[in-house]
Amino acid sequence: MASIYANLPSPPLLVHSKRIPFRTLQKLPLSTIKERQNCVAVAVKATGESSESSTSLSIVKSVQNIWDDSEDRLPLVGLGFAALVAVWASANVITAVDKLPVVPSALEFVGILYSSWFVYRYLLLKPNREELFQIIKKSVGDILGQ
């Protein structure tokens, strides 16, 4: 485990109440003994990887494993190309729908209603958040075949 301890000078925005130009932010003065009361202490600790691997790292490792297998490179490139085409097509569909007179307002209202329901259903209470995390972990496991 590596540790770094540093005393940094206080940012000028916190010391002065008036507006400070950007060029003065680039030149932070070094702290002297007289200015010790204006210093901010920062402690940073780097630890090793925990026993629980994060989902994003496992996804990256899965993609790297598929890419390393020479037989699966062409389907992976095709999947990436299909994703780009799908994003381009959906952007064009959204632009076309946005030009219709009433549809954008109705879709915005539906989006607000669904977002409100999602927050109420999954994010307000701790047991519901844990249920959401379980659903996400299960879905990721199903997608990756784990």
DSSP file with accessible surface (Angstrom, degrees, kcal/mol):
  #  RESIDUE AA STRUCTURE BP1 BP2  ACC     N-H-->O    O-->H-N    N-H-->O    O-->H-N    TCO  KAPPA ALPHA  PHI   PSI    X-CA   Y-CA   Z-CA
    1    1 A M              0   0  169      0, 0.0     2,-0.3     0, 0.0    46,-0.2   0.000 360.0 360.0 360.0 126.0    0.0    0.0    0.0
    2    2 A A  E     -A   46   0A  62     44,-1.1    44,-2.7     2,-0.0     2,-0.4  -0.769 360.0-163.8-101.0 145.9    1.5    3.3   -1.0
    3    3 A S  E     -A   45   0A  56     -2,-0.3     2,-0.4    42,-0.2    42,-0.2  -0.980   8.3-168.7-131.2 144.6    0.7    6.6    0.7
    4    4 A I  E     -A   44   0A 111     40,-2.7    40,-2.8    -2,-0.4     2,-0.4  -0.998   3.7-173.5-131.3 128.4    1.2   10.2   -0.2
    5    5 A Y  E     +A   43   0A 151     -2,-0.4     2,-0.3    38,-0.2    38,-0.2  -0.982  13.9 167.7-120.7 132.3    0.8   13.1    2.2
    6    6 A A  E     -A   42   0A  37     36,-2.4    36,-2.8    -2,-0.4     2,-0.6  -0.996  32.0-142.3-144.9 146.7    0.9   16.7    0.9
    7    7 A N  E     -A   41   0A  92     -2,-0.3    34,-0.2    34,-0.2    24,-0.2  -0.963  28.1-169.6-107.0 115.2    0.2   20.1    2.2
    8    8 A L  E     -A   40   0A  86     32,-2.8    32,-3.4    -2,-0.6    22,-0.1  -0.803  26.3-106.2-104.1 148.1   -1.3   22.2   -0.7
    9    9 A P  E     -A   39   0A  34      0, 0.0    30,-0.2     0, 0.0    27,-0.1  -0.380  46.9 -94.2 -68.0 151.3   -1.8   25.9   -0.6
   10   10 A S        -     0   0   27     28,-1.1    29,-0.1     1,-0.1     5,-0.1  -0.395  46.1-102.5 -63.5 141.0   -5.4   27.0   -0.3
   11   11 A P    >>  -     0   0   56      0, 0.0     3,-1.4     0, 0.0     4,-1.2  -0.391  26.1-124.6 -62.9 140.5   -7.1   27.6   -3.6
   12   12 A P  H 3> S+     0   0   19      0, 0.0     4,-2.2     0, 0.0    -2,-0.1   0.789 107.8  65.9 -59.4 -25.7   -7.4   31.4   -4.3
   13   13 A L  H 34 S+     0   0  107      1,-0.2    -3,-0.0     2,-0.2    12,-0.0   0.819 104.8  43.9 -66.5 -29.5  -11.1   31.0   -4.8
   14   14 A L  H <4 S+     0   0  139     -3,-1.4    -1,-0.2     1,-0.1    -4,-0.0   0.756 114.9  48.0 -84.8 -25.7  -11.5   30.1   -1.1
   15   15 A V  H  < S+     0   0   71     -4,-1.2     2,-0.3     1,-0.1    -2,-0.2   0.917 111.9  46.0 -81.7 -44.8   -9.2   32.8    0.2
   16   16 A H     <  -     0   0  100     -4,-2.2     4,-0.1     1,-0.1    -1,-0.1  -0.763  62.8-154.2-103.2 145.6  -10.5   35.8   -1.7
   17   17 A S  S    S+     0   0  134     -2,-0.3     2,-0.1     2,-0.1    -1,-0.1   0.634  71.7  83.9 -91.6 -14.4  -14.1   36.7   -2.1
   18   18 A K  S    S-     0   0  155      1,-0.1     2,-0.2     0, 0.0    -2,-0.1  -0.442  94.6 -85.2 -86.7 165.6  -13.7   38.7   -5.3
   19   19 A R        -     0   0  240     -2,-0.1    -1,-0.1     1,-0.0    -2,-0.1  -0.470  42.7-152.0 -71.5 136.3  -13.6   37.1   -8.8
   20   20 A I        -     0   0   26     -2,-0.2     5,-0.1    -4,-0.1    -1,-0.0  -0.907  15.9-118.5-114.5 132.9  -10.1   35.9   -9.9
   21   21 A P    >>  -     0   0   66      0, 0.0     3,-0.8     0, 0.0     4,-0.7  -0.264  26.7-113.9 -65.4 158.0   -9.0   35.7  -13.5
   22   22 A F  H >> S+     0   0  145      1,-0.2     3,-0.9     2,-0.2     4,-0.9   0.849 110.7  63.1 -63.7 -34.6   -8.1   32.2  -14.9
   23   23 A R  H 3> S+     0   0  177      1,-0.3     4,-0.6     2,-0.2     3,-0.3   0.821  98.7  55.2 -66.5 -26.1   -4.4   33.0  -15.4
   24   24 A T  H <4 S+     0   0   58     -3,-0.8     3,-0.3     1,-0.2    -1,-0.3   0.775  99.9  61.2 -76.3 -21.9   -3.9   33.5  -11.6
   25   25 A L  H << S+     0   0   57     -3,-0.9     3,-0.2    -4,-0.7    -1,-0.2   0.801  98.2  57.7 -71.1 -25.9   -5.3   30.0  -11.0
   26   26 A Q  H  < S+     0   0  131     -4,-0.9     2,-0.8    -3,-0.3    -1,-0.2   0.766 101.9  57.7 -74.6 -24.8   -2.5   28.5  -13.0
   27   27 A K  S  < S+     0   0  167     -4,-0.6    -1,-0.2    -3,-0.3    -4,-0.0  -0.715  70.6 179.3-108.6  79.8    0.2   30.1  -10.8
   28   28 A L        -     0   0   87     -2,-0.8    -3,-0.1    -3,-0.2     2,-0.0  -0.692  29.6-122.0 -79.7 129.3   -0.6   28.8   -7.3
   29   29 A P        -     0   0   80      0, 0.0     2,-0.2     0, 0.0    -1,-0.1  -0.365  23.8-109.6 -72.4 150.1    2.0   30.2   -4.8
   30   30 A L        -     0   0  157      1,-0.1     2,-0.3   -22,-0.1   -22,-0.1  -0.542  38.3-107.3 -74.7 146.3    4.1   27.8   -2.7
   31   31 A S        -     0   0   38     -2,-0.2     2,-0.2   -24,-0.2    -1,-0.1  -0.533  34.4-164.2 -79.3 132.1    3.3   27.7    0.9
   32   32 A T    >   -     0   0   75     -2,-0.3     3,-0.6     1,-0.1    -1,-0.0  -0.579  38.7 -97.7-103.6 175.9    5.7   29.4    3.3
   33   33 A I  G >  S+     0   0  148      1,-0.2     3,-1.3    -2,-0.2     4,-0.2   0.884 123.4  56.2 -64.0 -34.2    5.9   29.0    7.1
   34   34 A K  G 3  S+     0   0  179      1,-0.3     3,-0.4     2,-0.1    -1,-0.2   0.821 105.8  51.5 -66.4 -29.4    3.9   32.2    7.6
   35   35 A E  G X  S+     0   0   77     -3,-0.6     3,-1.4     1,-0.2    -1,-0.3   0.141  71.9 115.6 -96.2  21.2    1.1   30.9    5.4
   36   36 A R  G X  S+     0   0  140     -3,-1.3     3,-1.5     1,-0.3    -1,-0.2   0.847  70.7  59.9 -60.2 -33.9    0.7   27.5    7.3
   37   37 A Q  G 3  S+     0   0  150     -3,-0.4    -1,-0.3     1,-0.3    -2,-0.1   0.735 101.8  54.7 -70.6 -16.4   -2.8   28.4    8.4
   38   38 A N  G <  S+     0   0   74     -3,-1.4   -28,-1.1     2,-0.1    -1,-0.3   0.312  87.1 109.5 -96.3   8.3   -4.0   28.8    4.8
   39   39 A C  E <   -A    9   0A  29     -3,-1.5     2,-0.5   -30,-0.2   -32,-0.0  -0.557  58.1-145.3 -87.5 151.4   -2.8   25.3    3.8
   40   40 A V  E     -A    8   0A  60    -32,-3.4   -32,-2.8    -2,-0.2     2,-0.4  -0.966  15.6-138.7-113.7 125.2   -5.1   22.4    3.0
   41   41 A A  E     -A    7   0A  79     -2,-0.5     2,-0.4   -34,-0.2   -34,-0.2  -0.705  19.8-171.6 -87.0 135.3   -3.9   18.9    4.0
   42   42 A V  E     -A    6   0A  56    -36,-2.8   -36,-2.4    -2,-0.4     2,-0.4  -0.992   6.2-171.3-128.0 131.3   -4.4   16.1    1.5
   43   43 A A  E     -A    5   0A  65     -2,-0.4     2,-0.4   -38,-0.2   -38,-0.2  -0.991   4.6-175.1-123.9 128.6   -3.8   12.4    2.1
   44   44 A V  E     -A    4   0A  80    -40,-2.8   -40,-2.7    -2,-0.4     2,-0.4  -0.981   1.5-171.9-125.2 130.7   -4.0    9.9   -0.7
   45   45 A K  E     -A    3   0A 123     -2,-0.4     2,-0.5   -42,-0.2   -42,-0.2  -0.987   9.4-155.4-124.6 132.5   -3.7    6.1   -0.2
   46   46 A A  E     -A    2   0A  58    -44,-2.7   -44,-1.1    -2,-0.4     2,-0.3  -0.908  17.3-173.8-105.0 126.9   -3.4    3.5   -3.0
   47   47 A T        -     0   0  107     -2,-0.5     3,-0.1   -46,-0.2    -2,-0.0  -0.794  27.1 -98.2-116.0 163.5   -4.6    0.1   -2.1
   48   48 A G        -     0   0   62     -2,-0.3     2,-0.1     1,-0.2    -1,-0.1  -0.170  56.6 -73.4 -71.2 171.0   -4.5   -3.2   -4.0
   49   49 A E        -     0   0  135      1,-0.1    -1,-0.2     2,-0.1     4,-0.1  -0.425  54.3-122.3 -68.3 135.4   -7.4   -4.6   -5.9
   50   50 A S        -     0   0   80      2,-0.2    -1,-0.1    -2,-0.1    -3,-0.0  -0.243  22.8-106.1 -74.0 169.2  -10.1   -5.9   -3.7
   51   51 A S  S    S+     0   0  126      2,-0.1     2,-0.7     1,-0.0    -1,-0.1   0.793 105.4  76.9 -68.8 -25.8  -11.3   -9.5   -3.8
   52   52 A E  S    S-     0   0  158      1,-0.0     2,-0.3     0, 0.0    -2,-0.2  -0.762  79.0-147.2 -86.9 115.2  -14.5   -8.3   -5.5
   53   53 A S        -     0   0   73     -2,-0.7     2,-0.1    -4,-0.1    -2,-0.1  -0.614  19.8-115.6 -82.3 142.4  -13.8   -7.5   -9.1
   54   54 A S     >  -     0   0   53     -2,-0.3     4,-1.6     1,-0.1     5,-0.1  -0.364  16.9-121.2 -75.9 157.9  -15.9   -4.7  -10.6
   55   55 A T  H  > S+     0   0   61      1,-0.2     4,-2.1     2,-0.2     5,-0.2   0.895 110.3  56.3 -66.4 -38.4  -18.3   -5.4  -13.4
   56   56 A S  H  > S+     0   0   77      1,-0.2     4,-2.2     2,-0.2    -1,-0.2   0.879 106.6  49.8 -65.6 -36.9  -16.7   -3.0  -15.8
   57   57 A L  H  > S+     0   0   76      1,-0.2     4,-2.5     2,-0.2    -1,-0.2   0.892 109.9  50.7 -68.1 -37.1  -13.3   -4.8  -15.5
   58   58 A S  H  X S+     0   0   23     -4,-1.6     4,-2.2     2,-0.2    -2,-0.2   0.869 109.4  51.1 -69.3 -33.2  -14.9   -8.1  -16.1
   59   59 A I  H  X S+     0   0   69     -4,-2.1     4,-2.5     2,-0.2    -2,-0.2   0.930 110.9  48.2 -66.5 -43.9  -16.6   -6.7  -19.2
   60   60 A V  H  X S+     0   0   73     -4,-2.2     4,-2.6     1,-0.2    -2,-0.2   0.921 112.1  49.4 -62.4 -43.2  -13.3   -5.4  -20.5
   61   61 A K  H  X S+     0   0  108     -4,-2.5     4,-2.4     2,-0.2    -1,-0.2   0.896 110.2  51.4 -63.9 -38.5  -11.7   -8.8  -19.8
   62   62 A S  H  X S+     0   0   26     -4,-2.2     4,-2.2     2,-0.2    -2,-0.2   0.926 111.3  46.8 -63.8 -43.1  -14.5  -10.6  -21.6
   63   63 A V  H  X S+     0   0   72     -4,-2.5     4,-2.7     1,-0.2    -2,-0.2   0.912 112.2  50.9 -65.7 -39.7  -14.1   -8.3  -24.7
   64   64 A Q  H  X S+     0   0  110     -4,-2.6     4,-2.3     1,-0.2    -2,-0.2   0.903 109.6  50.5 -64.4 -39.7  -10.3   -8.8  -24.6
   65   65 A N  H  X S+     0   0  109     -4,-2.4     4,-1.2     2,-0.2    -1,-0.2   0.906 112.1  46.8 -64.1 -41.0  -10.7  -12.6  -24.4
   66   66 A I  H  < S+     0   0   74     -4,-2.2     6,-0.3     1,-0.2     3,-0.3   0.915 113.1  49.5 -66.3 -40.0  -13.1  -12.5  -27.4
   67   67 A W  H  < S+     0   0  110     -4,-2.7    -2,-0.2     1,-0.2    -1,-0.2   0.876 106.9  55.1 -67.9 -36.1  -10.7  -10.2  -29.3
   68   68 A D  H  < S+     0   0  109     -4,-2.3     2,-0.7    -5,-0.2    -1,-0.2   0.797  88.8  85.3 -68.1 -27.7   -7.7  -12.5  -28.6
   69   69 A D  S >< S-     0   0   70     -4,-1.2     3,-1.3    -3,-0.3     4,-0.2  -0.665  75.0-152.0 -76.1 112.2   -9.5  -15.5  -30.1
   70   70 A S  G >  S+     0   0   89     -2,-0.7     3,-0.8     1,-0.3     4,-0.3   0.756  88.5  59.8 -63.2 -25.3   -8.7  -15.1  -33.8
   71   71 A E  G 3  S+     0   0  153      1,-0.2    -1,-0.3     2,-0.1     3,-0.2   0.770 103.9  50.4 -74.4 -23.0  -11.9  -16.8  -35.0
   72   72 A D  G <> S+     0   0   63     -3,-1.3     4,-1.5    -6,-0.3    -1,-0.2   0.317  82.4  91.8 -99.5   8.3  -14.2  -14.3  -33.3
   73   73 A R  H <> S+     0   0  106     -3,-0.8     4,-2.5    -4,-0.2     5,-0.2   0.927  83.9  51.6 -70.9 -42.7  -12.6  -11.0  -34.6
   74   74 A L  H  > S+     0   0  145     -4,-0.3     4,-2.6    -3,-0.2     5,-0.2   0.940 111.0  46.5 -63.3 -46.4  -14.8  -10.7  -37.7
   75   75 A P  H  > S+     0   0   81      0, 0.0     4,-2.5     0, 0.0    -1,-0.2   0.892 112.1  52.7 -63.5 -32.6  -18.1  -11.0  -35.8
   76   76 A L  H  X S+     0   0   42     -4,-1.5     4,-2.3     2,-0.2    -2,-0.2   0.926 110.5  46.0 -68.2 -41.7  -16.9   -8.6  -33.2
   77   77 A V  H  X S+     0   0   83     -4,-2.5     4,-2.5     2,-0.2    -1,-0.2   0.914 112.8  51.5 -65.0 -40.5  -16.0   -6.0  -35.8
   78   78 A G  H  X S+     0   0   38     -4,-2.6     4,-2.6    -5,-0.2    -2,-0.2   0.896 108.7  50.9 -62.5 -39.1  -19.4   -6.6  -37.4
   79   79 A L  H  X S+     0   0  121     -4,-2.5     4,-2.1     2,-0.2    -2,-0.2   0.912 110.5  49.1 -65.3 -40.3  -21.1   -6.1  -34.1
   80   80 A G  H  X S+     0   0   37     -4,-2.3     4,-2.1     2,-0.2    -2,-0.2   0.916 111.9  48.5 -64.1 -41.9  -19.3   -2.8  -33.6
   81   81 A F  H  X S+     0   0  139     -4,-2.5     4,-2.4     1,-0.2    -2,-0.2   0.918 110.4  51.4 -64.0 -41.4  -20.2   -1.7  -37.1
   82   82 A A  H  X S+     0   0   52     -4,-2.6     4,-2.5     1,-0.2    -1,-0.2   0.880 108.1  52.9 -63.7 -36.7  -23.9   -2.7  -36.5
   83   83 A A  H  X S+     0   0   55     -4,-2.1     4,-2.3     2,-0.2    -1,-0.2   0.911 109.1  48.8 -65.2 -41.4  -23.8   -0.6  -33.3
   84   84 A L  H  X S+     0   0  123     -4,-2.1     4,-2.4     2,-0.2    -2,-0.2   0.916 111.9  48.6 -64.3 -41.5  -22.5    2.4  -35.1
   85   85 A V  H  X S+     0   0   65     -4,-2.4     4,-2.9     1,-0.2     5,-0.2   0.908 110.7  51.6 -64.1 -39.8  -25.2    2.0  -37.8
   86   86 A A  H  X S+     0   0   58     -4,-2.5     4,-2.6     2,-0.2    -2,-0.2   0.910 110.3  48.1 -65.4 -39.8  -27.9    1.7  -35.1
   87   87 A V  H  X S+     0   0   97     -4,-2.3     4,-2.2     2,-0.2    -1,-0.2   0.925 113.4  47.9 -65.5 -43.3  -26.7    4.9  -33.3
   88   88 A W  H  X S+     0   0  171     -4,-2.4     4,-1.9     2,-0.2    -2,-0.2   0.935 114.0  46.6 -62.3 -45.0  -26.7    6.7  -36.7
   89   89 A A  H  X S+     0   0   40     -4,-2.9     4,-2.4     1,-0.2    -2,-0.2   0.911 111.8  50.1 -66.0 -42.0  -30.2    5.4  -37.6
   90   90 A S  H  X S+     0   0   59     -4,-2.6     4,-2.6    -5,-0.2    -1,-0.2   0.884 108.1  53.8 -66.5 -34.4  -31.7    6.2  -34.2
   91   91 A A  H  X S+     0   0   48     -4,-2.2     4,-2.2     1,-0.2    -1,-0.2   0.916 110.5  47.0 -64.1 -39.9  -30.3    9.8  -34.3
   92   92 A N  H  X S+     0   0   77     -4,-1.9     4,-2.2     2,-0.2    -2,-0.2   0.890 111.8  50.1 -68.8 -38.2  -32.0   10.3  -37.7
   93   93 A V  H  X S+     0   0   89     -4,-2.4     4,-2.7     2,-0.2     5,-0.2   0.923 110.7  49.9 -64.7 -42.9  -35.3    8.8  -36.4
   94   94 A I  H  X S+     0   0  114     -4,-2.6     4,-2.3     1,-0.2    -2,-0.2   0.915 110.0  50.8 -63.0 -40.3  -35.1   11.1  -33.3
   95   95 A T  H  X S+     0   0   74     -4,-2.2     4,-0.9     2,-0.2    -1,-0.2   0.919 111.9  47.5 -63.2 -41.0  -34.5   14.1  -35.6
   96   96 A A  H >< S+     0   0   61     -4,-2.2     3,-0.6     1,-0.2     4,-0.4   0.914 113.6  46.7 -67.1 -41.5  -37.5   13.2  -37.8
   97   97 A V  H >< S+     0   0   45     -4,-2.7     3,-1.4     1,-0.2    -1,-0.2   0.870 105.4  61.2 -68.8 -33.1  -39.8   12.7  -34.8
   98   98 A D  H 3< S+     0   0  109     -4,-2.3    -1,-0.2     1,-0.3    -2,-0.2   0.776  97.7  59.0 -66.2 -23.1  -38.6   15.9  -33.2
   99   99 A K  T << S+     0   0  170     -4,-0.9    -1,-0.3    -3,-0.6    -2,-0.2   0.641  83.2  98.5 -81.2 -14.4  -40.0   17.8  -36.2
  100  100 A L  S <  S-     0   0   86     -3,-1.4    -3,-0.0    -4,-0.4     0, 0.0  -0.478  79.5-125.5 -72.5 149.2  -43.5   16.5  -35.7
  101  101 A P  S    S+     0   0  118      0, 0.0     4,-0.3     0, 0.0    -1,-0.1   0.902  93.4  13.8 -69.3 -46.4  -45.7   19.1  -33.9
  102  102 A V  S  > S+     0   0  106      2,-0.1     4,-1.9     1,-0.1     3,-0.3   0.739 106.7  79.9-104.8 -23.2  -47.1   17.3  -30.8
  103  103 A V  H  > S+     0   0   55      1,-0.2     4,-2.9     2,-0.2     5,-0.3   0.877  88.2  54.6 -61.0 -43.4  -45.1   14.1  -30.5
  104  104 A P  H  > S+     0   0   30      0, 0.0     4,-2.3     0, 0.0    -1,-0.2   0.924 110.1  47.2 -60.1 -40.2  -42.0   15.6  -28.8
  105  105 A S  H  > S+     0   0   78     -3,-0.3     4,-2.2    -4,-0.3    -2,-0.2   0.914 113.6  48.0 -66.3 -41.2  -44.0   17.1  -26.0
  106  106 A A  H  X S+     0   0   49     -4,-1.9     4,-2.4     2,-0.2    -1,-0.2   0.923 112.7  47.9 -66.0 -43.1  -45.9   13.8  -25.5
  107  107 A L  H  X S+     0   0  100     -4,-2.9     4,-2.4     1,-0.2    -2,-0.2   0.880 110.3  52.6 -66.4 -35.8  -42.7   11.7  -25.5
  108  108 A E  H  X S+     0   0  129     -4,-2.3     4,-2.3    -5,-0.3    -1,-0.2   0.925 109.6  49.2 -63.8 -42.1  -41.1   14.2  -23.0
  109  109 A F  H  X S+     0   0  127     -4,-2.2     4,-2.4     2,-0.2    -2,-0.2   0.923 110.9  49.3 -63.6 -43.0  -44.1   13.8  -20.7
  110  110 A V  H  X S+     0   0   87     -4,-2.4     4,-2.7     1,-0.2     5,-0.2   0.916 110.7  51.5 -62.4 -40.9  -44.0   10.0  -20.9
  111  111 A G  H  X S+     0   0   33     -4,-2.4     4,-2.6     2,-0.2    -2,-0.2   0.903 109.4  49.2 -63.4 -40.1  -40.2   10.1  -20.2
  112  112 A I  H  X S+     0   0   91     -4,-2.3     4,-2.3     2,-0.2    -2,-0.2   0.925 112.3  48.5 -65.5 -42.5  -40.8   12.3  -17.1
  113  113 A L  H  X S+     0   0   94     -4,-2.4     4,-2.4     2,-0.2    -2,-0.2   0.936 113.6  45.9 -62.8 -45.6  -43.5    9.9  -15.9
  114  114 A Y  H  X S+     0   0  143     -4,-2.7     4,-2.6     2,-0.2    -2,-0.2   0.914 112.3  50.7 -66.3 -40.8  -41.3    6.8  -16.4
  115  115 A S  H  X S+     0   0   70     -4,-2.6     4,-2.4    -5,-0.2    -1,-0.2   0.910 110.6  49.8 -62.7 -41.0  -38.3    8.5  -14.7
  116  116 A S  H  X S+     0   0   69     -4,-2.3     4,-2.4    -5,-0.2    -2,-0.2   0.926 111.5  48.3 -63.0 -43.6  -40.5    9.4  -11.7
  117  117 A W  H  X S+     0   0  119     -4,-2.4     4,-3.0     2,-0.2     5,-0.2   0.919 110.8  51.4 -63.2 -41.6  -41.8    5.9  -11.4
  118  118 A F  H  X>S+     0   0   62     -4,-2.6     4,-2.9     2,-0.2     5,-0.7   0.924 111.0  47.2 -62.9 -44.0  -38.2    4.4  -11.7
  119  119 A V  I  X>S+     0   0   66     -4,-2.4     4,-1.4     1,-0.2     5,-1.3   0.937 115.8  45.6 -63.1 -43.6  -36.9    6.7   -8.9
  120  120 A Y  I  <5S+     0   0  166     -4,-2.4     5,-0.3    -5,-0.2    -2,-0.2   0.920 118.7  42.3 -65.0 -41.1  -39.9    5.8   -6.7
  121  121 A R  I  <5S+     0   0   74     -4,-3.0    -2,-0.2    -5,-0.2    -1,-0.2   0.902 132.5  11.2 -75.7 -41.6  -39.7    2.1   -7.5
  122  122 A Y  I  <5S+     0   0   38     -4,-2.9    10,-0.3    -5,-0.2    -3,-0.2   0.682 123.9  43.6-116.2 -21.8  -35.9    1.5   -7.3
  123  123 A L  I  <<S+     0   0   70     -4,-1.4    -3,-0.2    -5,-0.7    -4,-0.1   0.686  94.9  66.4-108.6 -17.0  -34.0    4.4   -5.8
  124  124 A L  S   <S+     0   0  102     -5,-1.3     2,-0.3    -4,-0.2    -4,-0.1   0.928  99.2  44.4 -75.1 -43.9  -35.8    5.8   -2.8
  125  125 A L  S  > S-     0   0  107     -5,-0.3     4,-1.9     1,-0.1     5,-0.2  -0.786  77.0-128.3-108.9 147.4  -35.5    2.9   -0.3
  126  126 A K  H  > S+     0   0  128     -2,-0.3     4,-2.4     1,-0.2     5,-0.2   0.893 107.3  52.2 -61.3 -44.3  -32.4    0.8    0.4
  127  127 A P  H  > S+     0   0   86      0, 0.0     4,-2.0     0, 0.0    -1,-0.2   0.901 110.4  50.3 -60.8 -34.4  -34.0   -2.6   -0.1
  128  128 A N  H  > S+     0   0   36      2,-0.2     4,-2.1     1,-0.2    -2,-0.2   0.876 108.7  51.3 -69.4 -37.1  -35.3   -1.5   -3.5
  129  129 A R  H  X S+     0   0   91     -4,-1.9     4,-2.4     2,-0.2    -1,-0.2   0.912 109.5  50.5 -64.5 -40.5  -31.8   -0.3   -4.4
  130  130 A E  H  X S+     0   0  101     -4,-2.4     4,-2.2     1,-0.2    -2,-0.2   0.900 108.9  51.9 -64.0 -38.1  -30.4   -3.7   -3.4
  131  131 A E  H  X S+     0   0   72     -4,-2.0     4,-2.3    -5,-0.2    -1,-0.2   0.912 108.9  50.6 -62.9 -41.5  -33.0   -5.3   -5.6
  132  132 A L  H  X S+     0   0   23     -4,-2.1     4,-2.5   -10,-0.3    -2,-0.2   0.920 109.2  50.6 -62.0 -43.6  -32.0   -3.1   -8.5
  133  133 A F  H  X S+     0   0  113     -4,-2.4     4,-2.7     1,-0.2    -1,-0.2   0.897 109.6  51.1 -62.3 -37.9  -28.3   -4.1   -8.0
  134  134 A Q  H  X S+     0   0  127     -4,-2.2     4,-2.4     2,-0.2    -1,-0.2   0.918 110.5  48.8 -64.6 -42.1  -29.3   -7.8   -8.0
  135  135 A I  H  X S+     0   0   67     -4,-2.3     4,-2.5     2,-0.2    -2,-0.2   0.922 112.7  47.9 -63.1 -42.9  -31.2   -7.3  -11.3
  136  136 A I  H  X S+     0   0   82     -4,-2.5     4,-2.7     2,-0.2     5,-0.2   0.934 112.3  48.4 -65.2 -45.8  -28.3   -5.5  -12.9
  137  137 A K  H  X S+     0   0  134     -4,-2.7     4,-2.4     1,-0.2    -1,-0.2   0.914 112.7  48.9 -61.7 -40.6  -25.8   -8.2  -11.8
  138  138 A K  H  X S+     0   0  137     -4,-2.4     4,-2.4    -5,-0.2    -1,-0.2   0.922 111.9  48.6 -65.6 -41.9  -28.1  -11.0  -13.0
  139  139 A S  H  X S+     0   0   53     -4,-2.5     4,-2.3     2,-0.2    -2,-0.2   0.916 111.9  48.3 -64.8 -43.3  -28.5   -9.2  -16.4
  140  140 A V  H  X S+     0   0   31     -4,-2.7     4,-2.6     2,-0.2    -1,-0.2   0.914 111.8  50.5 -63.8 -41.2  -24.8   -8.7  -16.8
  141  141 A G  H  X>S+     0   0   14     -4,-2.4     5,-2.6    -5,-0.2     4,-0.9   0.903 110.7  49.1 -63.1 -38.4  -24.1  -12.3  -15.9
  142  142 A D  H  <5S+     0   0  102     -4,-2.4    -2,-0.2     3,-0.2    -1,-0.2   0.896 112.7  47.8 -67.2 -39.6  -26.7  -13.5  -18.5
  143  143 A I  H  <5S+     0   0  140     -4,-2.3    -2,-0.2     1,-0.2    -1,-0.2   0.918 116.8  41.6 -67.9 -42.3  -25.2  -11.3  -21.2
  144  144 A L  H  <5S-     0   0   53     -4,-2.6    -1,-0.2    -5,-0.2    -2,-0.2   0.552 111.1-119.9 -84.2  -8.5  -21.7  -12.4  -20.5
  145  145 A G  T  <5       0   0   68     -4,-0.9    -3,-0.2     1,-0.2    -4,-0.1   0.850 360.0 360.0  76.8  34.2  -22.7  -16.0  -20.1
  146  146 A Q      <       0   0  154     -5,-2.6    -1,-0.2    -6,-0.2    -2,-0.1  -0.667 360.0 360.0-100.4 360.0  -21.4  -16.3  -16.5
